[in-house]
Structures are given as structure tokens and as C-alpha cells.
Amino acid sequence: MKYIRLYADNLGDSHFEDMEEELSLVEFAPPAPPVFVSDAREVKRFLFLRIPKGWAGDWHPVPKCQYFILLSGTIEIRVSDGEVRTFPSGSVIFGEDASGKGHKTRVIGPDDAQVTIFQLD
């Protein structure tokens, strides 16, 4: 399973890193057939977020270390090293740039962005 890591380096600059989660075939919900599952992680909070179309956020860090799962819509994120990526629905981003310069986010396209967030701390 692929996802994007959004992190800050020691100087506070933010960057993207392409990551891949290892999955193992597990009997997750017997008697249903086995499925591929990752290692479990503790989650402190879970929430839904709707970001209006046209919304744009200036430089900001993530409020908490979190998984950001885009359910619908399209967002664009710019990190402080200058890289810009566009994320369609279905994208998974692990945001851990809770310090430093942060990143810019904006909703692009004709629809609101609907998001599920899992905060780890």
C-alpha cells in the first residue's frame, strides 16, 4: 500500500517522501477469507473534515501527527523545498511536519474535499 509522507527536516523545511506499507495475508474477520493487512497503529482521535472548494491555506504545520485520507475532491500541497503535488481522491498522506515552516494546501477542481483524519498523538 503506497502513501506519501509529509515531514520536516532538522532545519524546519518540509518535504514529501514516497512510502510503501508492507501488508501480510491474514485471517482478519473469520470466517471471511484472508485479506492483506498492515501492522496496527494506535490512534488517539478520528475525525471527518470538509474543506470548501477554492479554499487555500497559507504556510502551516499539521496540528497533530496524522494520517490524512482524501475521500473525495482534489487537493494540492506545496512543501517548503518547492515541490508541489496534486492528490486525487483515494490519496493517503502521513503528515508529521508539526514543526518548522509547514506546507501550503489548497482545494483545486469543482468540488469540496472530504477527508478522514486519524491523529496519532
N, CA, C and O of each residue as an XYZ file, in Angstrom:
484
protein
N       0.853     -1.158      0.000
C       0.000      0.000      0.000
C       0.902      1.225      0.000
O       1.783      1.355      0.850
N       0.682      2.122     -0.953
C       1.523      3.311     -1.072
C       0.849      4.508     -0.412
O      -0.373      4.654     -0.440
N       1.685      5.365      0.184
C       1.212      6.618      0.744
C       2.352      7.624      0.682
O       3.486      7.269      0.361
N       2.045      8.884      0.991
C       3.031      9.952      0.950
C       3.320     10.421      2.368
O       2.397     10.680      3.141
N       4.575     10.527      2.704
C       5.000     11.087      3.990
C       5.297     12.569      3.773
O       6.026     12.925      2.847
N       4.743     13.427      4.613
C       4.983     14.871      4.609
C       5.683     15.180      5.919
O       5.074     15.066      6.983
N       6.963     15.572      5.865
C       7.745     15.725      7.087
C       8.613     16.974      7.047
O       8.830     17.565      5.989
N       9.107     17.367      8.225
C      10.032     18.494      8.344
C      11.417     17.962      8.691
O      11.552     17.062      9.520
N      12.450     18.523      8.054
C      13.819     18.119      8.374
C      14.330     18.917      9.580
O      13.580     19.689     10.178
N      15.602     18.728      9.934
C      16.182     19.389     11.109
C      16.216     20.907     10.993
O      16.292     21.600     12.008
N      16.160     21.435      9.771
C      16.167     22.886      9.568
C      14.754     23.465      9.503
O      14.576     24.675      9.370
N      13.746     22.584      9.599
C      12.356     23.046      9.558
C      11.757     23.095      8.167
O      10.609     23.513      8.013
N      12.499     22.678      7.144
C      11.955     22.643      5.787
C      11.106     21.388      5.608
O      11.449     20.320      6.115
N       9.998     21.524      4.885
C       9.106     20.383      4.670
C       9.396     19.715      3.334
O       9.839     20.352      2.378
N       9.129     18.403      3.296
C       9.428     17.577      2.126
C       8.374     16.480      1.988
O       7.661     16.156      2.937
N       8.294     15.917      0.779
C       7.498     14.718      0.523
C       8.442     13.521      0.463
O       9.603     13.656      0.076
N       7.940     12.354      0.846
C       8.665     11.099      0.655
C       7.647     10.030      0.287
O       6.646      9.854      0.982
N       7.904      9.314     -0.812
C       7.034      8.212     -1.218
C       7.318      7.013     -0.322
O       8.467      6.600     -0.162
N       6.251      6.459      0.262
C       6.385      5.351      1.204
C       5.549      4.170      0.721
O       4.623      4.328     -0.075
N       5.890      2.996      1.213
C       5.088      1.813      0.918
C       4.949      0.989      2.196
O       5.936      0.648      2.848
N       3.719      0.686      2.531
C       3.401     -0.092      3.728
C       3.367     -1.569      3.354
O       2.730     -1.951      2.372
N       4.052     -2.398      4.137
C       4.043     -3.836      3.895
C       2.751     -4.432      4.430
O       2.320     -4.108      5.537
N       2.137     -5.302      3.644
C       0.895     -5.967      4.021
C       1.121     -7.473      4.077
O       1.876     -8.028      3.278
N       0.463     -8.123      5.019
C       0.558     -9.577      5.159
C      -0.831    -10.183      5.031
O      -1.814     -9.588      5.470
N      -0.913    -11.362      4.432
C      -2.181    -12.063      4.284
C      -2.587    -12.622      5.647
O      -1.861    -13.416      6.245
N      -3.770    -12.193      6.134
C      -4.205    -12.512      7.497
C      -5.681    -12.885      7.493
O      -6.469    -12.352      6.712
N      -6.041    -13.805      8.373
C      -7.460    -14.088      8.603
C      -7.969    -12.990      9.529
O      -7.936    -13.130     10.752
N      -8.430    -11.920      8.946
C      -8.794    -10.709      9.680
C     -10.180    -10.793     10.309
O     -10.382    -10.342     11.436
N     -11.133    -11.368      9.584
C     -12.523    -11.442     10.072
C     -13.124    -12.803      9.724
O     -14.062    -12.884      8.931
N     -12.581    -13.881     10.321
C     -13.113    -15.203     10.007
C     -14.612    -15.275     10.292
O     -15.067    -14.642     11.246
N     -15.375    -15.992      9.538
C     -14.954    -16.975      8.556
C     -14.728    -16.402      7.153
O     -14.581    -17.163      6.197
N     -14.699    -15.056      7.015
C     -14.395    -14.464      5.706
C     -12.985    -14.871      5.283
O     -12.131    -15.115      6.135
N     -12.733    -14.946      3.969
C     -11.394    -15.320      3.501
C     -10.329    -14.317      3.967
O     -10.660    -13.172      4.275
N      -9.060    -14.729      4.023
C      -7.972    -13.831      4.426
C      -7.874    -12.604      3.514
O      -8.230    -12.651      2.336
N      -7.386    -11.517      4.089
C      -7.141    -10.269      3.356
C      -5.753     -9.758      3.724
O      -5.154    -10.216      4.697
N      -5.248     -8.811      2.946
C      -3.934     -8.235      3.211
C      -4.079     -7.094      4.215
O      -4.896     -6.194      4.023
N      -3.275     -7.134      5.299
C      -3.402     -6.209      6.417
C      -2.016     -5.681      6.802
O      -1.026     -6.409      6.736
N      -1.960     -4.399      7.207
C      -0.718     -3.814      7.723
C      -0.631     -4.035      9.221
O      -1.575     -4.527      9.838
N       0.498     -3.673      9.804
C       0.610     -3.659     11.262
C      -0.345     -2.598     11.799
O      -0.581     -1.584     11.142
N      -0.891     -2.825     12.977
C      -1.814     -1.870     13.599
C      -1.045     -0.727     14.247
O       0.090     -0.896     14.693
N      -1.685      0.442     14.290
C      -1.134      1.616     14.961
C      -2.183      2.162     15.921
O      -3.381      2.095     15.647
N      -1.734      2.692     17.027
C      -2.649      3.323     17.977
C      -3.097      4.673     17.413
O      -2.289      5.423     16.866
N      -4.379      4.972     17.550
C      -4.948      6.239     17.095
C      -5.572      6.931     18.302
O      -6.302      6.316     19.080
N      -5.273      8.218     18.443
C      -5.835      8.971     19.570
C      -7.179      9.598     19.206
O      -8.102      9.595     20.020
N      -7.297     10.140     17.979
C      -8.522     10.790     17.523
C      -8.804     10.404     16.079
O      -7.908     10.082     15.299
N     -10.083     10.453     15.766
C     -10.561     10.193     14.407
C     -11.572     11.284     14.095
O     -12.440     11.565     14.920
N     -11.483     11.905     12.927
C     -12.443     12.938     12.573
C     -12.632     13.028     11.073
O     -11.797     12.578     10.289
N     -13.763     13.628     10.694
C     -14.052     13.944      9.304
C     -13.834     15.437      9.107
O     -13.986     16.229     10.037
N     -13.479     15.802      7.896
C     -13.207     17.195      7.570
C     -13.753     17.461      6.175
O     -13.560     16.653      5.267
N     -14.425     18.573      6.000
C     -14.842     19.016      4.658
C     -14.198     20.362      4.417
O     -14.408     21.308      5.177
N     -13.414     20.447      3.357
C     -12.716     21.679      3.005
C     -13.400     22.252      1.761
O     -13.426     21.587      0.725
N     -13.952     23.465      1.834
C     -14.713     24.025      0.718
C     -13.879     24.200     -0.550
O     -12.686     24.497     -0.489
N     -14.530     24.010     -1.702
C     -13.839     24.244     -2.982
C     -13.306     25.671     -2.987
O     -13.957     26.590     -2.489
N     -12.130     25.844     -3.548
C     -11.493     27.150     -3.605
C     -10.711     27.532     -2.358
O     -10.006     28.541     -2.362
N     -10.823     26.736     -1.276
C     -10.107     27.038     -0.031
C      -8.612     26.961     -0.252
O      -8.130     26.086     -0.972
N      -7.867     27.879      0.370
C      -6.409     27.862      0.293
C      -5.842     28.242      1.651
O      -6.210     29.272      2.216
N      -4.953     27.420      2.171
C      -4.302     27.688      3.449
C      -2.854     28.073      3.227
O      -2.119     27.369      2.535
N      -2.439     29.194      3.816
C      -1.049     29.632      3.726
C      -0.170     28.675      4.532
O      -0.673     27.672      5.037
N       1.106     28.952      4.663
C       2.053     28.075      5.343
C       1.549     27.712      6.736
O       1.210     28.587      7.532
N       1.504     26.412      7.021
C       1.044     25.921      8.315
C       1.575     24.508      8.538
O       1.731     23.749      7.582
N       1.854     24.145      9.797
C       2.210     22.764     10.109
C       0.936     21.957     10.338
O      -0.144     22.534     10.460
N       1.047     20.636     10.397
C      -0.098     19.820     10.810
C      -0.340     20.072     12.294
O       0.614     20.293     13.041
N      -1.608     20.043     12.741
C      -1.875     20.285     14.155
C      -1.428     19.130     15.049
O      -1.092     19.336     16.215
N      -1.425     17.936     14.508
C      -1.011     16.710     15.197
C      -0.416     15.782     14.152
O      -0.708     15.920     12.964
N       0.411     14.844     14.576
C       0.897     13.803     13.687
C      -0.334     12.999     13.240
O      -1.069     12.483     14.082
N      -0.567     12.886     11.911
C      -1.841     12.340     11.466
C      -1.788     11.719     10.071
O      -0.984     12.096      9.219
N      -2.688     10.747      9.879
C      -2.967     10.227      8.547
C      -4.136     11.024      7.995
O      -5.144     11.213      8.674
N      -3.998     11.487      6.768
C      -4.967     12.330      6.073
C      -5.405     11.523      4.858
O      -4.611     11.312      3.941
N      -6.658     11.066      4.836
C      -7.150     10.220      3.749
C      -8.210     10.993      2.977
O      -9.278     11.303      3.505
N      -7.905     11.297      1.731
C      -8.790     12.094      0.891
C      -9.882     11.201      0.306
O      -9.617     10.350     -0.544
N     -11.117     11.408      0.776
C     -12.247     10.594      0.332
C     -12.812     11.075     -1.002
O     -13.198     10.263     -1.843
N     -12.861     12.402     -1.196
C     -13.346     12.965     -2.464
C     -12.743     14.340     -2.646
O     -12.282     14.970     -1.694
N     -12.756     14.795     -3.892
C     -12.155     16.084     -4.216
C     -10.686     15.932     -4.563
O     -10.154     14.822     -4.608
N     -10.043     17.056     -4.805
C      -8.628     17.089     -5.180
C      -7.957     18.227     -4.419
O      -8.488     19.335     -4.349
N      -6.787     17.946     -3.850
C      -6.023     18.984     -3.169
C      -4.628     19.078     -3.773
O      -4.130     18.149     -4.409
N      -4.025     20.228     -3.547
C      -2.650     20.470     -3.961
C      -1.882     20.888     -2.718
O      -2.349     21.727     -1.948
N      -0.707     20.306     -2.521
C       0.138     20.664     -1.386
C       1.504     21.100     -1.907
O       2.104     20.444     -2.758
N       1.983     22.236     -1.365
C       3.326     22.747     -1.666
C       4.149     22.648     -0.388
O       3.730     23.131      0.664
N       5.330     22.016     -0.479
C       6.234     21.948      0.663
C       7.301     23.017      0.514
O       7.488     23.571     -0.569
N       8.009     23.309      1.615
C       8.925     24.447      1.596
C      10.168     24.237      0.740
O      10.885     25.197      0.458
N      10.440     22.997      0.319
C      11.565     22.801     -0.600
C      11.169     23.134     -2.037
O      11.989     23.014     -2.947
N       9.894     23.559     -2.254
C       9.424     23.993     -3.562
C       8.609     22.970     -4.325
O       7.960     23.315     -5.313
N       8.628     21.716     -3.890
C       7.871     20.681     -4.602
C       6.374     20.865     -4.374
O       5.932     21.190     -3.272
N       5.605     20.649     -5.440
C       4.147     20.734     -5.385
C       3.597     19.413     -5.907
O       4.026     18.925     -6.953
N       2.641     18.833     -5.171
C       1.999     17.602     -5.626
C       0.487     17.780     -5.564
O      -0.049     18.473     -4.700
N      -0.181     17.123     -6.521
C      -1.641     17.108     -6.573
C      -2.107     15.733     -6.114
O      -1.571     14.708     -6.535
N      -3.118     15.728     -5.240
C      -3.624     14.495     -4.660
C      -5.099     14.312     -5.005
O      -5.930     15.122     -4.595
N      -5.437     13.260     -5.754
C      -6.838     12.962     -6.068
C      -7.484     12.169     -4.942
O      -6.804     11.739     -4.010
N      -8.783     11.980     -5.025
C      -9.456     11.185     -4.003
C      -8.827      9.792     -3.956
O      -8.415      9.236     -4.974
N      -8.769      9.256     -2.746
C      -8.108      7.971     -2.519
C      -6.683      8.114     -2.030
O      -6.075      7.125     -1.619
N      -6.130      9.325     -2.063
C      -4.752      9.540     -1.616
C      -4.652      9.442     -0.102
O      -5.568      9.827      0.625
N      -3.514      8.915      0.360
C      -3.218      8.818      1.786
C      -1.915      9.582      2.038
O      -0.900      9.339      1.386
N      -1.967     10.513      3.004
C      -0.805     11.332      3.347
C      -0.561     11.180      4.839
O      -1.483     11.323      5.643
N       0.681     10.890      5.209
C       1.052     10.847      6.625
C       1.731     12.162      6.947
O       2.887     12.372      6.577
N       1.023     13.057      7.637
C       1.558     14.377      7.964
C       2.251     14.356      9.313
O       1.641     14.068     10.342
N       3.544     14.669      9.286
C       4.288     14.749     10.541
C       5.146     16.006     10.589
O       6.094     16.074     11.371
N       4.827     17.005      9.766
C       5.557     18.278      9.806
C       4.881     19.213     10.814
O       4.417     20.298     10.461
N       4.834     18.772     12.073
C       4.159     19.522     13.141
C       4.995     20.691     13.644
O       4.538     21.461     14.488
N       6.207     20.829     13.137
C       7.056     21.973     13.478
C       7.709     22.460     12.189
O       7.592     21.822     11.142
N       8.382     23.571     12.273
C       9.054     24.120     11.101
C       8.126     24.968     10.254
O       7.116     25.475     10.742
N       8.473     25.120      8.980
C       7.748     26.019      8.079
C       6.377     25.497      7.678
O       5.490     26.278      7.333
N       6.201     24.193      7.720
C       4.924     23.622      7.327
C       4.778     23.536      5.815
O       5.762     23.397      5.088
N       3.547     23.619      5.359
C       3.211     23.443      3.952
C       2.005     24.317      3.608
O       1.322     24.822      4.499
N       1.749     24.491      2.318
C       0.552     25.185      1.842
C      -0.380     24.141      1.247
O       0.066     23.210      0.576
N      -1.662     24.297      1.494
C      -2.661     23.376      0.953
C      -3.748     24.176      0.273
O      -4.119     25.252      0.741
N      -4.266     23.649     -0.843
C      -5.430     24.277     -1.469
C      -6.280     23.219     -2.135
O      -5.779     22.196     -2.603
N      -7.574     23.483     -2.170
C      -8.523     22.603     -2.846
C      -8.613     23.068     -4.287
O      -8.876     24.241     -4.550
N      -8.397     22.156     -5.216
C      -8.492     22.510     -6.636
C      -9.626     21.697     -7.263
O     -10.016     20.656     -6.736
N     -10.135     22.164     -8.355
C     -11.245     21.473     -9.005
C     -12.580     22.004     -8.523
O     -12.632     22.928     -7.711
N     -13.667     21.417     -9.026
C     -15.002     21.958     -8.799
C     -15.687     21.520     -7.504
O     -16.782     21.997     -7.205
N     -15.070     20.625     -6.727
C     -15.751     20.048     -5.562
C     -15.023     20.347     -4.257
O     -13.818     20.601     -4.244
N     -15.780     20.312     -3.153
C     -15.179     20.339     -1.826
C     -14.301     19.095     -1.675
O     -14.500     18.097     -2.368
N     -13.334     19.166     -0.767
C     -12.533     17.990     -0.422
C     -13.104     17.404      0.860
O     -13.287     18.117      1.848
N     -13.386     16.109      0.844
C     -13.854     15.420      2.041
C     -12.756     14.477      2.502
O     -12.214     13.696      1.720
N     -12.439     14.566      3.788
C     -11.248     13.939      4.331
C     -11.592     13.175      5.613
O     -12.468     13.582      6.375
N     -10.900     12.084      5.831
C     -10.881     11.414      7.126
C      -9.482     11.583      7.695
O      -8.488     11.378      7.000
N      -9.415     11.961      8.970
C      -8.127     12.163      9.626
C      -8.025     11.249     10.837
O      -8.957     11.149     11.636
N      -6.877     10.581     10.961
C      -6.569      9.745     12.119
C      -5.355     10.363     12.805
O      -4.246     10.294     12.277
N      -5.552     10.965     13.973
C      -4.451     11.610     14.689
C      -3.825     10.615     15.657
O      -4.522      9.893     16.370
N      -2.482     10.592     15.666
C      -1.751      9.611     16.453
C      -1.349     10.114     17.829
O      -1.122      9.309     18.732
N      -1.257     11.420     18.011
C      -0.871     11.954     19.328
C      -1.706     13.136     19.727
O      -1.507     13.698     20.804
